């Protein structure tokens, strides 16, 4: 499943938690890529990630908990 992460609406986003979340839910994620994607997201630009179908439910819950708006692409 592909997700488009649109924005983070948290008043004080927890950068480390977002990096960890993206690393855990992304099917091809690593720490350096997740760190780059988090920086892009927090600057206000959307990013695309690929999530394994077996992790989709927990991934969406984790993103909502971090106040990250997303849209499902596929």
N, C-alpha and C positions, 0 to 999 in steps of 0.2 A: 504494500500500500504506500502511495506517495502522499506526503503531507507538505503543505505550503505554510510555513510559520510566518504569520503576518506581522504581529507586534506583541510587545509585552506591556501590559497595562498596570503592572505593579508600581506602587509609588517608589519603592526602593528595591529594585530587582536584585535577587541574590545571584550574582554572576556565577559563582562556583556551583551552585545547585543547578543552574541552567546548563552549564557545561557538562556536569555529571549526567543529567537527564538526557541530553542529546546523545552523549556517548553510549548510554545504556540502551536507548530505544532505537538508535539508528543501526541499520543492518551493516553499514560499512564505516561506522564511526570510530574515530580514535581521538585521543585527547587534543592533539594539535588542531585537527579539523574542527572538532566541536568548539574549541576556543575561538577559532576564526568565525565560525557560524554564529556564535553567541555575540561576538563583537558587532557583526553585521546586523543581527537582529536588534540589538540594543541601540544601534545608531538609527533605526527606523526603517530599514530595508527588509523585505521579505526574503526568506531562505527556503529551499526545498530540501527535504530529507526523505529517505526511503526507510520504511519500517517493516519489519517482518510481520506477516499476518498473524502469527501466533502471539505477538506482543502488542497488537493493535489496541485492545481494550485498556490495558494498563498504561500504554503510552499516552493515550488520550486523557486518561485521568491525571497522569503526572503533569501533562502540559496545562490542564485546567487549574491544577493546584498551584502552579507557578504563574498563573495569570497570563498565559501565552495564548493569544488568539491564533487559530489555525483554520485551514480549509483542507478538506480531503480532495486530492486530485484524482486518484484512482482507487 
